[in-house]
Each structure stands twice: as structure tokens, then as C-alpha cells.
Amino acid sequence: MSEAIETRYGGLAESSCCLSCGTAAQSCAPKPGQVCLDLGSGRGTDVLRLAEAVGPTGHAYGVDLADGMLEKARRTAEKLGVTNATFFRSTFDRLALPGESVDWVVSNCALNHADDKPAVWREIARVLRTGGAFVVSDIYAAEPIPEDLARDPEAVAECWAGAVTRAEYLAQIAAAGLVDVRVLEESTPYEKGKAVVASFTLTGTKRASGRCC
Ligand SMILES: C[S@@+](CC[C@H](N)C(=O)[O-])C[C@H]1O[C@@H](n2cnc3c(N)ncnc32)[C@H](O)[C@@H]1O
């Protein structure tokens, strides 16, 4: 899957076409000094906005696996003199960040591409600080995507075949232990590739487990 994603998105790094499917980064409210993480940061626009919001005592990280996107994002950060943003190459399920180190995880139209989505949600739950929150815009499938299409790297890279149903999406978040999940916006269904999908923006938090010894 990674190769098709890298080829598709590496080629889109210099284009100005919109790759988003919601308003994840605009729907979070980072404070000065906080740490933000954008999964699938693309050209880096949201990371740079978040870096500005958290100021010099905070930090914004962008994660992507397309080198073209990472280079574009780093060049823009340098041109704008942004020093509190870091872009690194990684898939979403194994992040080189310590546990309990991030206040906000944002992602826009990227998690549907991930091979192991439950592992991605567990990783989000791991890196979030207790009390931290995620805001994710993504697509879901109106009906389960047939197995042959869900395994087709080109179709997954086109941003539709990797989608899971709404119920499965919410179940994966709950299974990772994230709570207070709310839908902030949701589209009507539309056709994409060979599927019918819809876009939504979700938020939720990481709470202390409440268990005691
Ligand atoms: C549709 S684009 C969205 C980019 C950006 N969030 C935006 O709204 O403009 C998806 C991005 O996620 C990255 N991506 C997709 N799957 C990934 C994965 N498994 N690990 C890391 N990055 C991934 C792609 O390279 C691409 O830059």
C-alpha cells in the first residue's frame, strides 16, 4: 500500500488541489505551549497553522510517508521562518514519539489509507496525554468495501477503498479507549471511485482510566 500512496501523494505535493475532507485543524483549539501532531500532514499547511497557535514554547509535528510532501512542507516552514514545526516520515501505527506527549492529534483525510486502522487508533491513544484530544476529518463507506478493492493499493491510494463503515470507525476508536466522541460535521453520502462514501469530522478525548489498584 505504502508505495502506491507515496507515488500518488508525492506527485501531488506541488499541486494546489484540495486534499482535505473536513475542518479538523480548524476545529481544535491548541493553547500556547501545547504539542500538536498531524497524521498525514501533506504539504504541511495545518501543521504550520498549529505551530503558530502553540507559539515558541509549543511544538507541532507532521507525519507523512510521501517524501515529496515532507520536502514541500519543510521548504515552506523554512521560507516562513517557522522553527517549532517538525515533519517526519512514518506510517501512523508506529510513531517515534513518547507516550503521553501530545495534547492534540489532528488528521485530515488520511487515516482511511492506513493498513491497520485499529493499531493507528491505539497509537493515537498512546501518544495523547491524559486530557488530550483528537480531531479527525476522514471518510467512511456507506457499505463495507469488498475485500478485493480494500486490498487494491491503487484504489486505497485514491482515498475511497480503504474506508470502513461509520459503525466500524466508531468501534475502532472506542476499542482504543478514547472517549467523549462527538461528530462535529458530516456530509451526505457521495460517490467516490467504486464506492459511496461520506465525510465527517470527529473529536474525542483520552481520559484517565479511573481504575485503581
Ligand atoms: C489526502 S492527503 C491529505 C493531506 C493533508 N492532511 C491535507 O488535508 O491537505 C493524505 C496524506 O496522508 C499521507 N498518508 C497516507 N497514508 C499514510 C500512512 N499510512 N502513513 C503516513 N502517511 C500517509 C499521504 O502521503 C498524504 O500526504
The ligand as an SDF file (V2000), in Angstrom:
LIG
                    3D

 27 29  0  0  0  0  0  0  0  0999 V2000
   -5.4950   13.2000    1.1960 C   0  0  0  0  0  0  0  0  0  0  0  0
   -3.9000   13.6650    1.6930 S   0  0  0  0  0  0  0  0  0  0  0  0
   -4.2910   14.8650    2.9430 C   0  0  0  0  0  0  0  0  0  0  0  0
   -3.1460   15.8010    3.2560 C   0  0  0  0  0  0  0  0  0  0  0  0
   -3.4480   16.8830    4.2800 C   0  0  0  0  0  0  0  0  0  0  0  0
   -3.8910   16.3000    5.5410 N   0  0  0  0  0  0  0  0  0  0  0  0
   -4.4690   17.8410    3.7500 C   0  0  0  0  0  0  0  0  0  0  0  0
   -5.5870   17.9240    4.3140 O   0  0  0  0  0  0  0  0  0  0  0  0
   -4.1860   18.5570    2.7770 O   0  0  0  0  0  0  0  0  0  0  0  0
   -3.3510   12.2480    2.6640 C   0  0  0  0  0  0  0  0  0  0  0  0
   -1.9090   12.3630    3.1420 C   0  0  0  0  0  0  0  0  0  0  0  0
   -1.6630   11.2630    4.0300 O   0  0  0  0  0  0  0  0  0  0  0  0
   -0.4360   10.6380    3.6880 C   0  0  0  0  0  0  0  0  0  0  0  0
   -0.5780    9.2060    4.0600 N   0  0  0  0  0  0  0  0  0  0  0  0
   -1.4910    8.3470    3.5880 C   0  0  0  0  0  0  0  0  0  0  0  0
   -1.3740    7.1600    4.1840 N   0  0  0  0  0  0  0  0  0  0  0  0
   -0.3680    7.2570    5.0620 C   0  0  0  0  0  0  0  0  0  0  0  0
    0.2120    6.3580    6.0150 C   0  0  0  0  0  0  0  0  0  0  0  0
   -0.2210    5.1080    6.1350 N   0  0  0  0  0  0  0  0  0  0  0  0
    1.2250    6.8090    6.7800 N   0  0  0  0  0  0  0  0  0  0  0  0
    1.6680    8.0950    6.6430 C   0  0  0  0  0  0  0  0  0  0  0  0
    1.1460    8.9930    5.7620 N   0  0  0  0  0  0  0  0  0  0  0  0
    0.1390    8.5890    4.9880 C   0  0  0  0  0  0  0  0  0  0  0  0
   -0.2800   10.8680    2.1870 C   0  0  0  0  0  0  0  0  0  0  0  0
    1.0630   10.7730    1.7720 O   0  0  0  0  0  0  0  0  0  0  0  0
   -0.8810   12.2680    2.0240 C   0  0  0  0  0  0  0  0  0  0  0  0
    0.0710   13.2720    2.1480 O   0  0  0  0  0  0  0  0  0  0  0  0
  1  2  1  0
  2  3  1  0
  2 10  1  0
  3  4  1  0
  4  5  1  0
  5  6  1  0
  5  7  1  0
  7  8  2  0
  7  9  1  0
 10 11  1  0
 11 12  1  0
 11 26  1  0
 12 13  1  0
 13 14  1  0
 13 24  1  0
 14 15  1  0
 14 23  1  0
 15 16  2  0
 16 17  1  0
 17 18  1  0
 17 23  2  0
 18 19  1  0
 18 20  2  0
 20 21  1  0
 21 22  2  0
 22 23  1  0
 24 25  1  0
 24 26  1  0
 26 27  1  0
M  CHG  2   2   1   9  -1
M  END
$$$$
